[in-house]
Amino acid sequence: MTVAAGLHSGVSLSVVVPVYGCAGCLEDLVDRVHAALLTHCADFELILVDDASPDAAWLRIVELQRSRPWLRGIRLSRNFGQHSAISAGLASVRCDWVAVMDCDLQDVPEELPKLLSKAIDENLDVVFAQRTQRKDGVLKRLGSASFFIILAWLTGVPQDASSANFGVYRRKVVEAVNAMPERDRTFPLMVKWSGFRISYLPVVHEPRRNGGSTYDLLRLLRLATSIILGYSDKPLRLVAIAGLGFSIVALAMVCLSVWKWLGGEIQVAGFTSLIASIWLVGGAIMFALGVVGLYVGQIFKNVQGRPSYIVQESVGLRPGSAP
């Protein structure tokens, strides 16, 4: 959509929003994005990606698109996950700049011009929205902070728990992320790994407007495991170090036993110590095999070559822009 000249009259922006469980706030989201960008961009589009939302979100997207030619919709064949839905949207963007945000209006659309202005004025490639005062629950904030501390230690790359998907990205950053072949995708980490010029901007973070978080404890653990396996080989190295430690302890125990036997202190080998040693070593071996098995499973999923998402249908996309 072409608009009147404004703050950044020569800039075009694609806004990608994965949609799941928030059909009730889609109209408000669409209208607020339109109002925020109308006088700040020469051209913009909003791409809503329905990740098989259970609340008939796709019907709402189709209805909204009929009166909004700058709105585009993509419907995935099943629920592939938030980051796969983001990838589907990124594959169809056509503008020079790209923004990614959540659908529940915790990410405030009115902050988009500020993020874009900072990126352009300071010649940056990426500006992440920094949620300095998050409106999430205490447990969620603590869990997120703990996870990013562990991830930073495992990967050796600084992580910021106050930032997520919300931000603006230069087109070349999106193209670099799209070119990454891995199946399990985590958009902000892929962006940070790419090494482009990144900065942060504090933004307003609002309470959830519709529904609740779809990330229960089990899904969070699965996501955390996938991210750790995809971005760090330190667990494998820790297993190797642990194996070396067990070997040293075992060698010390053997030397001690031989010394006591030579001194006449040991007449008959102890049954308890023998069983304890078997269980200890056996447990360490099973743990090591489990960690290696997780990495083998990750390799298996990637060598299958299956796509990270499948598009069932789309609406409003121009020829040549469909994913």
Secondary structure as GFF3:
##gff-version 3
##sequence-region A 1 323
A	DSSP	beta_strand	12	19	.	.	.	ID=ss1
A	DSSP	three_ten_helix	23	25	.	.	.	ID=ss2
A	DSSP	alpha_helix	26	37	.	.	.	ID=ss3
A	DSSP	beta_strand	43	50	.	.	.	ID=ss4
A	DSSP	alpha_helix	57	65	.	.	.	ID=ss5
A	DSSP	beta_strand	71	76	.	.	.	ID=ss6
A	DSSP	alpha_helix	82	90	.	.	.	ID=ss7
A	DSSP	beta_strand	97	100	.	.	.	ID=ss8
A	DSSP	three_ten_helix	109	111	.	.	.	ID=ss9
A	DSSP	alpha_helix	112	121	.	.	.	ID=ss10
A	DSSP	beta_strand	126	130	.	.	.	ID=ss11
A	DSSP	alpha_helix	138	155	.	.	.	ID=ss12
A	DSSP	beta_strand	167	170	.	.	.	ID=ss13
A	DSSP	alpha_helix	171	178	.	.	.	ID=ss14
A	DSSP	alpha_helix	187	194	.	.	.	ID=ss15
A	DSSP	beta_strand	198	202	.	.	.	ID=ss16
A	DSSP	alpha_helix	217	231	.	.	.	ID=ss17
A	DSSP	alpha_helix	234	262	.	.	.	ID=ss18
A	DSSP	alpha_helix	271	303	.	.	.	ID=ss19
A	DSSP	beta_strand	311	315	.	.	.	ID=ss20
###
